[in-house]
Amino acid sequence: MNERLARAIEDVRRRWVPDVRQGVFDVTVAEDRISGRTTSREALVDLRRLAGEASLEVDASLLPDASVDDGGMAVVTSAVAPLLQQPAVNTPRVSEALHGEPLSVLQRQGDWLRVRGGDGYLGWTHAGYVSVGSPDWLEDWLSRASARSLGCELELQGARLRLPIGARLASRRDGTVEAADGRLARVVSGALRALVELNAEARLVAPPELARRWFSGAPYLWGGRTEWGVDCSGLAQAIFAARGVALPRDSDQQFVVGQEVPMASLGAGYQAGDLLFFADAGRVGHVALWAGAGRIVHATLSRGGVVTEELYGDVPRLRRLRDHLVGVRRMERR
């Protein structure tokens, strides 16, 4: 591929698919053709134009493509479905989807599905983690799945199923619940809350306190979103979701939403639940919840998981962290 064509294709990607975490632009050029797939119709039009100008054939498709032949929607039926970077079990985890959560299916490759989560994040998951169906089927499930797990355990058909905080279930009038795969169950431990009740209860508790109650001691897991393993942005996303505030998946995405709070050397003016963002090499890569009195709650690999720390503590690790603070955001007006 000549440099001019390579630059033109990269320009198309930057214009129409600027964030590959939320859009697909898998394009290659052979001697006689441009091939690949993308989620952007506009990008596909531009690729066809470039192919015509270079006298090349086009073998590029728009996602969802013809491999998605069973309705194009999915619901997680396992406790957690890992979203992976590639369609192979030994590739990195980029995020997770919880029981009962919806996914849009973009592509099928054998038993692997390329999916988009409710927060727009893309990944591959195995078909064994989900059920698939039509948009009407999904809408029916979501209209009924108005309850959220607070670490509940279900007994269903002689088996037990533990669910993470935030998993979705459908409550029934007879006191049983319906799991995402249609099985009826009863809650034998933990708690279940209607979403409106959960949002109301969570708003009575400061976000960092909620993080401590639900996630304190949870191990650090890149791409994790649950008390069984969570990363820094997954923690922030989960806590604000409980309060009815939807945040993007990653810390750099979260950094551009909400209300800016002026940075202060000792946190003057910060409120409990403000998000503090830290950058390395010019890119935001870590987020923590301000807990007041100089303390933060965050999921950090350096401590193995979710901890409360004195941000202004006189240890080298915390001094380095303070030096990388680049902004503070408030995600909901009080």
Secondary structure by P-SEA (a helix, b strand, c coil): ccaaaaaaaaaaaaacccccccccccccccccccccccccaaaaaaaaaaaaaacbbbbcccccccccccccbbbbcccbbbbcccccccccccccccccbbbbbcccccccccccccccbbbbbbccccccccaaaaaaaaacccccccbbbbbcccbbbbbccbbbbbbcccccccccccbbbbbcccccccaaaaaaaaaaccaaaaaaaccccccccccccccccccaaaaaaaaaaaacccccccaaaaaacccccccccccccccccbbbbbbccccccbbbbbcccccccccccccccbbbbccccccaaaaaaaaacccccccccc
